[in-house]
Amino acid sequence: MVILGASGDLTKRKLLPAIYHLERVRRLPARFAVIGVARTPQDDEGFRAHFAASLREFAGVDAATDEVAGSLASRLSYLSGEFDDPRLYRELRERLDQIDGAEGVLFYLAIPPNVYGTVIEMLGASGLASSPDKGWRRIIVEKPFGSDLSSARELNRLAHRHFDEKQVFRIDHYLGKETVQNLLVFRFANGMFEPIWNRRYIDHVQITAAETVGVERRAGYYERAGALRDMVQNHLMQLLTLVAMEPPTSFTAESVRDRKLDALLSVQPLIEGGQGLEHVVRAQYGSGWVNGVDVPGYLEEHGVARASTTETYAALRLHLDSWRWAGVPFFLRTGKRLPKRTTEIAIQFRRPPLEIFRRVSPSPVTANLLVVNVQPDEGISVRFEAKLPGMRMQLAPVMMNFRYKAAFGGDVPEAYETLLLDAMLGDPTLFSRHDFAEASWALITPIHEAWASGRVGTIPQYEAGEWGPREAETLIGAEGRRWRTL
Ligand SMILES: NC(=O)c1ccc[n+]([C@@H]2O[C@H](COP(=O)([O-])OP(=O)(O)OC[C@H]3O[C@@H](n4cnc5c(N)ncnc54)[C@H](OP(=O)(O)O)[C@@H]3O)[C@@H](O)[C@H]2O)c1
Protein backbone atom coordinates (compact mmCIF):
# COMPACT_ATOMS: atom_id res chain seq x y z
CA MET A 1 0.00 0.00 0.00
CA VAL A 2 1.36 3.39 -0.96
CA ILE A 3 -0.05 6.26 1.12
CA LEU A 4 0.39 9.55 -0.69
CA GLY A 5 -0.01 12.20 2.01
CA ALA A 6 1.51 10.00 4.70
CA SER A 7 2.37 12.92 7.00
CA GLY A 8 -1.21 14.22 7.10
CA ASP A 9 -4.13 14.11 9.50
CA LEU A 10 -6.15 11.40 7.73
CA THR A 11 -3.19 9.02 7.69
CA LYS A 12 -2.55 9.54 11.38
CA ARG A 13 -6.17 9.55 12.53
CA LYS A 14 -7.66 6.81 10.34
CA LEU A 15 -5.39 4.95 7.95
CA LEU A 16 -2.55 3.82 10.22
CA PRO A 17 -4.92 2.69 13.03
CA ALA A 18 -7.07 0.87 10.43
CA ILE A 19 -4.03 -0.96 9.06
CA TYR A 20 -3.02 -1.92 12.60
CA HIS A 21 -6.49 -3.31 13.43
CA LEU A 22 -6.62 -5.25 10.16
CA GLU A 23 -3.26 -6.81 10.93
CA ARG A 24 -4.36 -7.63 14.47
CA VAL A 25 -7.32 -9.65 13.16
CA ARG A 26 -5.04 -11.20 10.51
CA ARG A 27 -6.90 -9.80 7.54
CA LEU A 28 -3.87 -8.28 5.79
CA PRO A 29 -1.98 -10.27 3.17
CA ALA A 30 1.07 -12.08 4.50
CA ARG A 31 3.46 -9.96 2.45
CA PHE A 32 1.96 -6.59 3.25
CA ALA A 33 4.07 -3.41 3.29
CA VAL A 34 3.36 0.31 3.43
CA ILE A 35 5.33 3.03 1.67
CA GLY A 36 4.44 6.48 2.97
CA VAL A 37 4.99 9.43 0.63
CA ALA A 38 4.81 13.19 1.36
CA ARG A 39 6.87 16.36 1.06
CA THR A 40 7.93 16.52 4.72
CA PRO A 41 11.51 15.26 4.89
CA GLN A 42 11.89 12.28 7.21
CA ASP A 43 13.41 8.79 7.01
CA ASP A 44 11.84 5.39 7.58
CA GLU A 45 12.45 5.68 11.33
CA GLY A 46 10.66 9.04 11.37
CA PHE A 47 7.62 7.48 9.70
CA ARG A 48 7.69 4.58 12.17
CA ALA A 49 7.68 7.09 15.02
CA HIS A 50 4.68 8.77 13.33
CA PHE A 51 2.98 5.35 13.21
CA ALA A 52 3.67 4.79 16.91
CA ALA A 53 2.25 8.23 17.74
CA SER A 54 -0.84 7.50 15.66
CA LEU A 55 -1.46 4.19 17.46
CA ARG A 56 -0.93 5.80 20.84
CA GLU A 57 -3.38 8.61 20.14
CA PHE A 58 -6.04 6.91 18.03
CA ALA A 59 -5.87 3.20 18.90
CA GLY A 60 -4.73 3.31 22.53
CA VAL A 61 -1.81 1.01 21.69
CA ASP A 62 1.79 1.23 22.88
CA ALA A 63 3.79 0.34 19.76
CA ALA A 64 6.95 -0.25 21.80
CA THR A 65 5.45 -3.26 23.57
CA ASP A 66 2.77 -4.42 21.13
CA GLU A 67 3.89 -7.35 18.98
CA VAL A 68 1.54 -6.65 16.06
CA ALA A 69 2.60 -2.99 15.95
CA GLY A 70 6.27 -3.98 16.07
CA SER A 71 5.92 -6.41 13.20
CA LEU A 72 4.00 -3.88 11.10
CA ALA A 73 6.47 -1.09 11.84
CA SER A 74 9.28 -3.14 10.32
CA ARG A 75 7.29 -3.15 7.06
CA LEU A 76 6.81 0.63 6.91
CA SER A 77 9.06 2.85 4.85
CA TYR A 78 8.96 6.45 3.70
CA LEU A 79 9.82 8.53 0.66
CA SER A 80 9.81 12.31 0.55
CA GLY A 81 9.54 14.52 -2.47
CA GLU A 82 7.41 16.95 -4.45
CA PHE A 83 4.32 15.41 -6.00
CA ASP A 84 5.01 16.95 -9.41
CA ASP A 85 8.61 15.67 -9.52
CA PRO A 86 9.17 12.61 -11.80
CA ARG A 87 12.14 11.64 -9.61
CA LEU A 88 9.78 10.82 -6.73
CA TYR A 89 7.87 8.34 -8.91
CA ARG A 90 11.10 6.74 -10.19
CA GLU A 91 12.17 6.19 -6.59
CA LEU A 92 8.74 4.84 -5.71
CA ARG A 93 8.98 2.39 -8.55
CA GLU A 94 12.37 1.21 -7.37
CA ARG A 95 11.02 0.73 -3.84
CA LEU A 96 8.08 -1.25 -5.17
CA ASP A 97 10.39 -3.43 -7.24
CA GLN A 98 12.32 -4.27 -4.09
CA ILE A 99 9.21 -5.70 -2.42
CA ASP A 100 9.06 -9.30 -3.54
CA GLY A 101 5.90 -11.29 -3.94
CA ALA A 102 3.37 -8.45 -3.71
CA GLU A 103 0.04 -9.33 -5.33
CA GLY A 104 -0.66 -5.75 -6.21
CA VAL A 105 -0.36 -2.11 -5.19
CA LEU A 106 -3.01 0.07 -3.61
CA PHE A 107 -2.35 3.81 -3.96
CA TYR A 108 -4.20 5.86 -1.34
CA LEU A 109 -4.60 9.56 -2.19
CA ALA A 110 -4.65 11.08 1.32
CA ILE A 111 -3.71 14.47 -0.10
CA PRO A 112 -5.55 17.77 -0.59
CA PRO A 113 -8.03 17.66 -3.51
CA ASN A 114 -6.03 20.22 -5.53
CA VAL A 115 -3.17 17.69 -5.73
CA TYR A 116 -5.32 14.72 -6.92
CA GLY A 117 -4.91 15.68 -10.59
CA THR A 118 -1.12 16.00 -10.41
CA VAL A 119 -0.66 12.69 -8.62
CA ILE A 120 -3.00 10.73 -10.93
CA GLU A 121 -1.26 12.23 -13.95
CA MET A 122 2.21 11.45 -12.57
CA LEU A 123 1.28 7.88 -11.56
CA GLY A 124 0.03 7.36 -15.13
CA ALA A 125 2.99 9.03 -16.82
CA SER A 126 5.52 7.07 -14.75
CA GLY A 127 3.89 3.75 -15.65
CA LEU A 128 2.80 3.02 -12.08
CA ALA A 129 -0.90 2.80 -12.95
CA SER A 130 -0.50 -0.54 -14.65
CA SER A 131 1.87 -3.42 -14.38
CA PRO A 132 0.64 -6.52 -16.17
CA ASP A 133 3.37 -8.77 -14.83
CA LYS A 134 3.49 -7.34 -11.31
CA GLY A 135 -0.11 -7.71 -10.16
CA TRP A 136 -3.03 -5.34 -9.85
CA ARG A 137 -2.90 -1.57 -9.37
CA ARG A 138 -5.75 0.26 -7.62
CA ILE A 139 -6.24 3.80 -6.46
CA ILE A 140 -8.38 5.13 -3.60
CA VAL A 141 -9.47 8.74 -4.01
CA GLU A 142 -10.60 10.58 -0.89
CA LYS A 143 -13.51 12.95 -0.66
CA PRO A 144 -14.27 15.54 -1.92
CA PHE A 145 -14.42 14.10 -5.43
CA GLY A 146 -14.63 17.40 -7.31
CA SER A 147 -16.27 20.58 -6.13
CA ASP A 148 -18.99 20.78 -8.77
CA LEU A 149 -20.23 18.87 -11.80
CA SER A 150 -17.56 20.04 -14.21
CA SER A 151 -14.63 19.42 -11.85
CA ALA A 152 -15.96 15.94 -10.99
CA ARG A 153 -16.26 15.16 -14.71
CA GLU A 154 -12.76 16.43 -15.28
CA LEU A 155 -11.40 14.30 -12.45
CA ASN A 156 -13.19 11.21 -13.79
CA ARG A 157 -11.81 11.91 -17.26
CA LEU A 158 -8.29 12.23 -15.90
CA ALA A 159 -8.59 9.09 -13.76
CA HIS A 160 -9.93 7.11 -16.72
CA ARG A 161 -7.03 8.26 -18.88
CA HIS A 162 -4.66 6.25 -16.69
CA PHE A 163 -6.85 3.78 -14.78
CA ASP A 164 -9.84 1.58 -15.66
CA GLU A 165 -12.98 2.29 -13.69
CA LYS A 166 -12.37 -1.13 -12.07
CA GLN A 167 -9.16 0.26 -10.58
CA VAL A 168 -10.69 3.45 -9.13
CA PHE A 169 -12.16 3.41 -5.62
CA ARG A 170 -13.89 6.69 -4.65
CA ILE A 171 -14.22 6.52 -0.90
CA ASP A 172 -17.24 7.63 1.09
CA HIS A 173 -16.55 6.38 4.58
CA TYR A 174 -20.28 6.39 5.43
CA LEU A 175 -20.63 3.33 3.21
CA GLY A 176 -18.15 1.43 5.39
CA LYS A 177 -20.26 1.88 8.51
CA GLU A 178 -21.91 -1.30 9.77
CA THR A 179 -25.41 0.18 9.97
CA VAL A 180 -25.23 1.52 6.45
CA GLN A 181 -24.29 -1.91 5.11
CA ASN A 182 -26.94 -3.40 7.36
CA LEU A 183 -29.55 -1.28 5.61
CA LEU A 184 -29.06 -3.45 2.53
CA VAL A 185 -29.44 -6.60 4.64
CA PHE A 186 -32.41 -5.19 6.49
CA ARG A 187 -34.23 -4.34 3.29
CA PHE A 188 -33.26 -7.24 1.06
CA ALA A 189 -32.65 -10.20 3.38
CA ASN A 190 -35.97 -9.82 5.19
CA GLY A 191 -39.30 -10.53 3.57
CA MET A 192 -41.43 -8.37 5.84
CA PHE A 193 -40.20 -4.84 5.17
CA GLU A 194 -40.01 -4.67 1.39
CA PRO A 195 -43.79 -5.00 0.79
CA ILE A 196 -44.44 -1.87 2.89
CA TRP A 197 -41.40 0.08 1.65
CA ASN A 198 -43.33 2.37 -0.67
CA ARG A 199 -45.67 5.31 -1.10
CA ARG A 200 -48.69 3.34 0.07
CA TYR A 201 -47.35 2.93 3.62
CA ILE A 202 -44.58 5.51 3.98
CA ASP A 203 -45.52 9.12 4.60
CA HIS A 204 -42.07 10.65 4.34
CA VAL A 205 -38.37 10.06 5.07
CA GLN A 206 -36.02 12.23 7.15
CA ILE A 207 -32.26 11.88 6.98
CA THR A 208 -30.25 13.82 9.56
CA ALA A 209 -26.48 14.17 9.98
CA ALA A 210 -25.89 16.43 12.97
CA GLU A 211 -22.52 17.50 14.37
CA THR A 212 -21.80 19.32 17.60
CA VAL A 213 -18.37 20.49 16.44
CA GLY A 214 -17.84 23.77 14.65
CA VAL A 215 -15.41 24.34 11.80
CA GLU A 216 -12.47 23.61 14.20
CA ARG A 217 -9.11 24.03 12.44
CA ARG A 218 -10.43 23.24 8.99
CA ALA A 219 -11.66 26.69 7.94
CA GLY A 220 -9.29 26.71 4.94
CA TYR A 221 -11.09 23.69 3.51
CA TYR A 222 -14.57 24.39 4.86
CA GLU A 223 -14.82 27.96 3.58
CA ARG A 224 -14.61 26.57 0.03
CA ALA A 225 -16.84 23.57 0.77
CA GLY A 226 -19.79 24.29 3.07
CA ALA A 227 -22.37 21.79 4.30
CA LEU A 228 -23.80 20.95 0.88
CA ARG A 229 -20.44 19.89 -0.58
CA ASP A 230 -19.04 18.45 2.64
CA MET A 231 -22.02 16.30 3.66
CA VAL A 232 -24.98 16.34 1.28
CA GLN A 233 -23.42 15.63 -2.12
CA ASN A 234 -21.70 12.49 -0.81
CA HIS A 235 -22.87 11.04 2.53
CA LEU A 236 -26.52 12.06 2.55
CA MET A 237 -27.03 11.18 -1.12
CA GLN A 238 -25.56 7.74 -0.43
CA LEU A 239 -27.96 7.20 2.47
CA LEU A 240 -30.89 8.44 0.40
CA THR A 241 -30.19 6.00 -2.41
CA LEU A 242 -29.80 3.05 -0.03
CA VAL A 243 -33.28 3.83 1.32
CA ALA A 244 -34.85 4.52 -2.06
CA MET A 245 -33.20 1.96 -4.38
CA GLU A 246 -35.05 -0.96 -5.95
CA PRO A 247 -33.90 -4.46 -4.96
CA PRO A 248 -30.76 -5.43 -6.90
CA THR A 249 -30.92 -8.78 -8.68
CA SER A 250 -27.83 -9.98 -6.81
CA PHE A 251 -25.37 -8.70 -4.25
CA THR A 252 -22.74 -7.79 -6.77
CA ALA A 253 -21.03 -4.44 -7.02
CA GLU A 254 -22.53 -3.48 -10.36
CA SER A 255 -26.04 -4.63 -9.54
CA VAL A 256 -26.09 -2.69 -6.26
CA ARG A 257 -24.49 0.38 -7.80
CA ASP A 258 -26.84 0.31 -10.82
CA ARG A 259 -29.91 0.37 -8.57
CA LYS A 260 -28.45 3.16 -6.43
CA LEU A 261 -27.77 5.20 -9.52
CA ASP A 262 -31.36 4.65 -10.74
CA ALA A 263 -32.65 6.02 -7.45
CA LEU A 264 -30.40 9.05 -7.67
CA LEU A 265 -31.42 9.74 -11.25
CA SER A 266 -35.07 9.63 -10.19
CA VAL A 267 -34.62 12.62 -7.85
CA GLN A 268 -36.38 15.59 -9.39
CA PRO A 269 -33.96 18.42 -10.19
CA LEU A 270 -33.99 20.84 -7.30
CA ILE A 271 -33.40 23.94 -9.36
CA GLU A 272 -34.63 24.39 -12.91
CA GLY A 273 -34.45 27.66 -14.79
CA GLY A 274 -33.47 29.40 -11.55
CA GLN A 275 -36.68 28.13 -9.86
CA GLY A 276 -36.88 25.78 -6.92
CA LEU A 277 -34.82 27.43 -4.21
CA GLU A 278 -37.76 27.05 -1.86
CA HIS A 279 -36.73 23.37 -1.61
CA VAL A 280 -33.38 24.28 -0.05
CA VAL A 281 -32.44 26.10 3.14
CA ARG A 282 -28.93 27.19 4.09
CA ALA A 283 -27.74 28.83 7.29
CA GLN A 284 -24.71 29.67 9.39
CA TYR A 285 -24.24 29.13 13.11
CA GLY A 286 -24.03 32.15 15.37
CA SER A 287 -22.54 32.06 18.86
CA GLY A 288 -24.25 29.99 21.55
CA TRP A 289 -23.86 27.09 23.94
CA VAL A 290 -23.09 23.52 22.90
CA ASN A 291 -22.78 20.81 25.57
CA GLY A 292 -22.41 23.48 28.23
CA VAL A 293 -19.61 25.32 26.43
CA ASP A 294 -19.86 28.90 25.21
CA VAL A 295 -18.84 28.80 21.53
CA PRO A 296 -18.22 31.54 18.94
CA GLY A 297 -20.26 32.03 15.78
CA TYR A 298 -18.96 30.86 12.40
CA LEU A 299 -17.93 34.37 11.33
CA GLU A 300 -15.77 34.71 14.45
CA GLU A 301 -13.92 31.44 13.85
CA HIS A 302 -10.21 31.52 13.00
CA GLY A 303 -9.64 31.51 9.22
CA VAL A 304 -13.23 32.42 8.28
CA ALA A 305 -13.82 35.54 6.16
CA ARG A 306 -15.84 38.13 8.06
CA ALA A 307 -18.36 38.36 5.20
CA SER A 308 -18.39 34.62 4.50
CA THR A 309 -21.61 33.16 3.09
CA THR A 310 -20.45 29.55 3.47
CA GLU A 311 -23.32 27.49 4.85
CA THR A 312 -22.74 25.40 7.96
CA TYR A 313 -26.28 24.03 7.78
CA ALA A 314 -28.35 22.80 4.86
CA ALA A 315 -31.82 21.29 4.62
CA LEU A 316 -33.43 19.98 1.44
CA ARG A 317 -36.80 18.65 0.36
CA LEU A 318 -36.54 16.10 -2.43
CA HIS A 319 -39.11 14.27 -4.52
CA LEU A 320 -38.38 11.13 -6.49
CA ASP A 321 -39.98 10.39 -9.84
CA SER A 322 -40.66 6.71 -9.38
CA TRP A 323 -43.68 4.48 -8.90
CA ARG A 324 -42.39 3.50 -5.49
CA TRP A 325 -41.85 7.01 -4.18
CA ALA A 326 -44.15 9.40 -6.09
CA GLY A 327 -45.59 11.87 -3.57
CA VAL A 328 -43.30 10.83 -0.68
CA PRO A 329 -41.01 13.72 0.29
CA PHE A 330 -37.46 13.02 1.45
CA PHE A 331 -36.14 15.64 3.87
CA LEU A 332 -32.37 15.90 4.35
CA ARG A 333 -30.65 18.09 6.94
CA THR A 334 -27.10 18.47 8.16
CA GLY A 335 -25.31 21.04 10.23
CA LYS A 336 -22.48 21.95 12.54
CA ARG A 337 -22.92 23.16 16.13
CA LEU A 338 -26.23 21.36 16.53
CA PRO A 339 -27.19 20.10 20.00
CA LYS A 340 -26.25 16.46 19.44
CA ARG A 341 -23.90 14.36 17.32
CA THR A 342 -26.05 11.88 15.51
CA THR A 343 -26.74 10.49 12.05
CA GLU A 344 -30.02 8.74 11.45
CA ILE A 345 -32.56 7.78 8.83
CA ALA A 346 -36.18 7.98 9.95
CA ILE A 347 -38.89 6.29 7.90
CA GLN A 348 -42.19 7.80 8.96
CA PHE A 349 -45.14 5.53 8.16
CA ARG A 350 -48.68 6.64 7.49
CA ARG A 351 -51.32 6.47 10.20
CA PRO A 352 -53.68 3.50 10.17
CA PRO A 353 -56.53 4.21 7.77
CA LEU A 354 -59.16 3.94 10.49
CA GLU A 355 -58.63 5.21 14.03
CA ILE A 356 -60.92 2.85 15.89
CA PHE A 357 -59.51 3.80 19.31
CA ARG A 358 -60.21 7.50 18.83
CA ARG A 359 -63.20 7.52 21.18
CA VAL A 360 -61.73 5.40 23.98
CA SER A 361 -58.10 6.51 24.18
CA PRO A 362 -57.39 10.04 25.33
CA SER A 363 -54.14 10.20 23.31
CA PRO A 364 -54.15 10.19 19.50
CA VAL A 365 -52.53 7.30 17.66
CA THR A 366 -48.87 7.93 16.82
CA ALA A 367 -47.85 6.74 13.36
CA ASN A 368 -45.25 3.95 13.12
CA LEU A 369 -41.65 4.93 12.72
CA LEU A 370 -38.54 3.05 11.76
CA VAL A 371 -35.22 4.63 12.68
CA VAL A 372 -31.84 3.51 11.40
CA ASN A 373 -29.23 4.96 13.70
CA VAL A 374 -26.04 5.29 11.70
CA GLN A 375 -23.94 6.86 14.47
CA PRO A 376 -22.96 7.02 17.26
CA ASP A 377 -25.18 4.31 18.79
CA GLU A 378 -25.52 2.06 15.74
CA GLY A 379 -28.83 0.24 15.56
CA ILE A 380 -32.40 0.06 14.31
CA SER A 381 -35.58 0.94 16.23
CA VAL A 382 -39.26 0.51 15.45
CA ARG A 383 -41.95 2.56 17.12
CA PHE A 384 -45.41 1.09 17.48
CA GLU A 385 -48.50 1.62 19.56
CA ALA A 386 -49.22 -0.50 22.63
CA LYS A 387 -51.92 -0.60 25.25
CA LEU A 388 -50.90 0.96 28.55
CA PRO A 389 -51.44 -1.57 31.34
CA GLY A 390 -54.59 -0.82 33.34
CA MET A 391 -58.37 -0.96 33.28
CA ARG A 392 -58.78 1.69 30.65
CA MET A 393 -58.05 1.35 26.97
CA GLN A 394 -55.22 3.83 26.65
CA LEU A 395 -52.56 3.76 23.96
CA ALA A 396 -48.93 4.80 24.10
CA PRO A 397 -46.05 4.55 21.63
CA VAL A 398 -43.24 2.12 22.54
CA MET A 399 -39.86 1.47 20.92
CA MET A 400 -38.40 -1.88 19.95
CA ASN A 401 -34.63 -1.48 19.73
CA PHE A 402 -31.86 -3.44 18.10
CA ARG A 403 -28.42 -2.16 19.09
CA TYR A 404 -25.31 -3.47 17.39
CA LYS A 405 -23.19 -3.37 20.53
CA ALA A 406 -25.77 -5.13 22.71
CA ALA A 407 -26.55 -7.80 20.10
CA PHE A 408 -23.08 -8.62 18.83
CA GLY A 409 -20.63 -7.20 21.38
CA GLY A 410 -18.42 -4.17 21.18
CA ASP A 411 -16.07 -4.90 18.32
CA VAL A 412 -17.65 -3.15 15.36
CA PRO A 413 -14.92 -2.51 12.75
CA GLU A 414 -14.18 1.07 11.81
CA ALA A 415 -15.45 2.13 8.38
CA TYR A 416 -11.88 2.64 7.11
CA GLU A 417 -10.94 -0.94 8.02
CA THR A 418 -13.82 -2.37 5.99
CA LEU A 419 -13.13 -0.11 3.04
CA LEU A 420 -9.36 -0.63 2.95
CA LEU A 421 -9.85 -4.38 2.96
CA ASP A 422 -12.52 -4.22 0.24
CA ALA A 423 -10.21 -2.16 -1.95
CA MET A 424 -7.40 -4.70 -1.46
CA LEU A 425 -9.81 -7.48 -2.39
CA GLY A 426 -10.99 -5.50 -5.43
CA ASP A 427 -14.61 -5.25 -4.27
CA PRO A 428 -16.04 -1.83 -5.19
CA THR A 429 -19.61 -2.39 -3.85
CA LEU A 430 -19.14 0.15 -1.05
CA PHE A 431 -17.42 2.78 -3.23
CA SER A 432 -18.95 5.46 -5.47
CA ARG A 433 -18.94 4.80 -9.15
CA HIS A 434 -18.02 7.59 -11.57
CA ASP A 435 -21.63 8.07 -12.73
CA PHE A 436 -22.96 8.28 -9.17
CA ALA A 437 -20.49 11.04 -8.31
CA GLU A 438 -21.50 13.00 -11.40
CA ALA A 439 -25.26 12.47 -10.95
CA SER A 440 -25.00 13.71 -7.39
CA TRP A 441 -23.08 16.82 -8.44
CA ALA A 442 -25.68 17.41 -11.18
CA LEU A 443 -28.28 17.84 -8.40
CA ILE A 444 -26.13 19.97 -6.13
CA THR A 445 -24.27 22.26 -8.56
CA PRO A 446 -27.36 24.27 -9.66
CA ILE A 447 -27.99 25.15 -5.99
CA HIS A 448 -24.48 26.59 -5.66
CA GLU A 449 -24.96 28.47 -8.92
CA ALA A 450 -28.22 29.97 -7.71
CA TRP A 451 -26.63 30.97 -4.39
CA ALA A 452 -23.64 32.45 -6.19
CA SER A 453 -25.86 34.44 -8.57
CA GLY A 454 -26.73 36.77 -5.70
CA ARG A 455 -30.48 36.39 -6.33
CA VAL A 456 -30.85 34.85 -2.91
CA GLY A 457 -31.03 37.09 0.16
CA THR A 458 -28.71 37.05 3.15
CA ILE A 459 -27.80 33.77 4.77
CA PRO A 460 -29.96 32.97 7.81
CA GLN A 461 -28.30 32.37 11.18
CA TYR A 462 -29.06 29.84 13.88
CA GLU A 463 -27.84 29.89 17.43
CA ALA A 464 -25.13 27.31 18.16
CA GLY A 465 -26.78 24.54 20.16
CA GLU A 466 -30.14 24.95 18.39
CA TRP A 467 -31.55 22.61 15.75
CA GLY A 468 -30.95 24.91 12.78
CA PRO A 469 -32.77 28.00 11.50
CA ARG A 470 -36.51 28.78 11.52
CA GLU A 471 -36.47 28.53 7.71
CA ALA A 472 -35.84 24.77 8.01
CA GLU A 473 -39.01 24.41 10.13
CA THR A 474 -40.91 26.27 7.43
CA LEU A 475 -39.43 24.02 4.72
CA ILE A 476 -40.78 20.86 6.35
CA GLY A 477 -43.86 22.56 7.81
CA ALA A 478 -45.03 23.58 4.34
CA GLU A 479 -45.59 19.88 3.69
CA GLY A 480 -47.44 19.41 7.00
CA ARG A 481 -44.57 17.55 8.67
CA ARG A 482 -42.10 18.32 11.47
CA TRP A 483 -38.46 17.50 12.03
CA ARG A 484 -37.96 14.76 14.53
CA THR A 485 -36.75 15.80 17.97
CA LEU A 486 -33.47 13.96 18.47
N1 LIG B 1 -8.60 14.29 8.02
C1 LIG B 1 -9.73 13.65 7.92
O1 LIG B 1 -10.29 13.17 8.91
C2 LIG B 1 -10.38 13.48 6.56
C3 LIG B 1 -11.66 12.93 6.51
C4 LIG B 1 -12.25 12.73 5.27
C5 LIG B 1 -11.57 13.07 4.13
N2 LIG B 1 -10.32 13.62 4.19
C6 LIG B 1 -9.63 13.94 2.93
O2 LIG B 1 -8.36 13.33 2.93
C7 LIG B 1 -7.41 14.12 2.25
C8 LIG B 1 -6.25 14.42 3.20
O3 LIG B 1 -6.76 15.13 4.30
P1 LIG B 1 -5.90 15.46 5.60
O4 LIG B 1 -6.86 15.96 6.61
O5 LIG B 1 -5.02 14.33 5.96
O6 LIG B 1 -5.03 16.69 5.08
P2 LIG B 1 -3.63 17.21 5.68
O7 LIG B 1 -3.55 16.92 7.13
O8 LIG B 1 -3.49 18.61 5.20
O9 LIG B 1 -2.57 16.29 4.94
C9 LIG B 1 -2.31 16.42 3.58
C10 LIG B 1 -1.16 15.51 3.20
O10 LIG B 1 -0.83 15.76 1.84
C11 LIG B 1 0.54 16.19 1.78
N3 LIG B 1 0.66 17.18 0.67
C12 LIG B 1 1.21 16.96 -0.52
N4 LIG B 1 1.14 18.00 -1.33
C13 LIG B 1 0.54 18.94 -0.65
C14 LIG B 1 0.16 20.26 -0.97
N5 LIG B 1 0.44 20.81 -2.16
N6 LIG B 1 -0.48 20.96 -0.02
C15 LIG B 1 -0.74 20.43 1.19
N7 LIG B 1 -0.42 19.16 1.54
C16 LIG B 1 0.21 18.43 0.63
C17 LIG B 1 0.85 16.69 3.17
O11 LIG B 1 2.15 16.46 3.60
P3 LIG B 1 3.43 17.30 3.26
O12 LIG B 1 3.14 18.70 3.63
O13 LIG B 1 4.47 16.62 4.09
O14 LIG B 1 3.62 17.06 1.80
C18 LIG B 1 0.06 15.73 4.02
O15 LIG B 1 0.75 14.50 4.16
C19 LIG B 1 -8.16 15.37 1.80
O16 LIG B 1 -8.60 15.20 0.49
C20 LIG B 1 -9.36 15.41 2.74
O17 LIG B 1 -10.46 16.06 2.15
C21 LIG B 1 -9.72 13.83 5.39
The ligand as a Tripos MOL2 file, in Angstrom:
@<TRIPOS>MOLECULE
LIG
   48    52     1     0     0
SMALL
NO_CHARGES

@<TRIPOS>ATOM
      1 N1         -8.6040   14.2930    8.0230 N.am      1 LIG1
      2 C1         -9.7280   13.6480    7.9150 C.2       1 LIG1
      3 O1        -10.2860   13.1660    8.9080 O.2       1 LIG1
      4 C2        -10.3760   13.4800    6.5640 C.ar      1 LIG1
      5 C3        -11.6640   12.9330    6.5130 C.ar      1 LIG1
      6 C4        -12.2530   12.7350    5.2680 C.ar      1 LIG1
      7 C5        -11.5650   13.0730    4.1260 C.ar      1 LIG1
      8 N2        -10.3150   13.6210    4.1890 N.ar      1 LIG1
      9 C6         -9.6300   13.9390    2.9310 C.3       1 LIG1
     10 O2         -8.3620   13.3260    2.9320 O.3       1 LIG1
     11 C7         -7.4140   14.1200    2.2470 C.3       1 LIG1
     12 C8         -6.2470   14.4230    3.1980 C.3       1 LIG1
     13 O3         -6.7600   15.1350    4.3040 O.3       1 LIG1
     14 P1         -5.9000   15.4580    5.6000 P.3       1 LIG1
     15 O4         -6.8560   15.9590    6.6120 O.co2     1 LIG1
     16 O5         -5.0160   14.3350    5.9570 O.co2     1 LIG1
     17 O6         -5.0250   16.6850    5.0780 O.3       1 LIG1
     18 P2         -3.6330   17.2080    5.6760 P.3       1 LIG1
     19 O7         -3.5500   16.9190    7.1280 O.co2     1 LIG1
     20 O8         -3.4890   18.6080    5.2020 O.co2     1 LIG1
     21 O9         -2.5730   16.2870    4.9370 O.3       1 LIG1
     22 C9         -2.3120   16.4180    3.5790 C.3       1 LIG1
     23 C10        -1.1630   15.5070    3.2000 C.3       1 LIG1
     24 O10        -0.8340   15.7590    1.8440 O.3       1 LIG1
     25 C11         0.5450   16.1880    1.7830 C.3       1 LIG1
     26 N3          0.6600   17.1810    0.6700 N.ar      1 LIG1
     27 C12         1.2090   16.9600   -0.5180 C.ar      1 LIG1
     28 N4          1.1370   18.0050   -1.3340 N.ar      1 LIG1
     29 C13         0.5360   18.9420   -0.6530 C.ar      1 LIG1
     30 C14         0.1640   20.2610   -0.9690 C.ar      1 LIG1
     31 N5          0.4440   20.8070   -2.1570 N.pl3     1 LIG1
     32 N6         -0.4760   20.9630   -0.0170 N.ar      1 LIG1
     33 C15        -0.7380   20.4270    1.1870 C.ar      1 LIG1
     34 N7         -0.4210   19.1640    1.5370 N.ar      1 LIG1
     35 C16         0.2070   18.4260    0.6310 C.ar      1 LIG1
     36 C17         0.8550   16.6900    3.1740 C.3       1 LIG1
     37 O11         2.1460   16.4640    3.6000 O.3       1 LIG1
     38 P3          3.4330   17.3050    3.2590 P.3       1 LIG1
     39 O12         3.1430   18.7000    3.6290 O.co2     1 LIG1
     40 O13         4.4670   16.6190    4.0920 O.co2     1 LIG1
     41 O14         3.6210   17.0620    1.7980 O.co2     1 LIG1
     42 C18         0.0550   15.7280    4.0160 C.3       1 LIG1
     43 O15         0.7460   14.4990    4.1610 O.3       1 LIG1
     44 C19        -8.1590   15.3730    1.8010 C.3       1 LIG1
     45 O16        -8.5960   15.1950    0.4920 O.3       1 LIG1
     46 C20        -9.3620   15.4140    2.7420 C.3       1 LIG1
     47 O17       -10.4610   16.0580    2.1500 O.3       1 LIG1
     48 C21        -9.7170   13.8320    5.3890 C.ar      1 LIG1
@<TRIPOS>BOND
     1     1     2 1
     2     2     3 2
     3     2     4 1
     4     4     5 ar
     5     4    48 ar
     6     5     6 ar
     7     6     7 ar
     8     7     8 ar
     9     8     9 1
    10     8    48 ar
    11     9    10 1
    12     9    46 1
    13    10    11 1
    14    11    12 1
    15    11    44 1
    16    12    13 1
    17    13    14 1
    18    14    15 2
    19    14    16 1
    20    14    17 1
    21    17    18 1
    22    18    19 2
    23    18    20 1
    24    18    21 1
    25    21    22 1
    26    22    23 1
    27    23    24 1
    28    23    42 1
    29    24    25 1
    30    25    26 1
    31    25    36 1
    32    26    27 ar
    33    26    35 ar
    34    27    28 ar
    35    28    29 ar
    36    29    30 ar
    37    29    35 ar
    38    30    31 1
    39    30    32 ar
    40    32    33 ar
    41    33    34 ar
    42    34    35 ar
    43    36    37 1
    44    36    42 1
    45    37    38 1
    46    38    39 2
    47    38    40 1
    48    38    41 1
    49    42    43 1
    50    44    45 1
    51    44    46 1
    52    46    47 1
@<TRIPOS>SUBSTRUCTURE
     1 LIG1         1 GROUP 0 **** ****
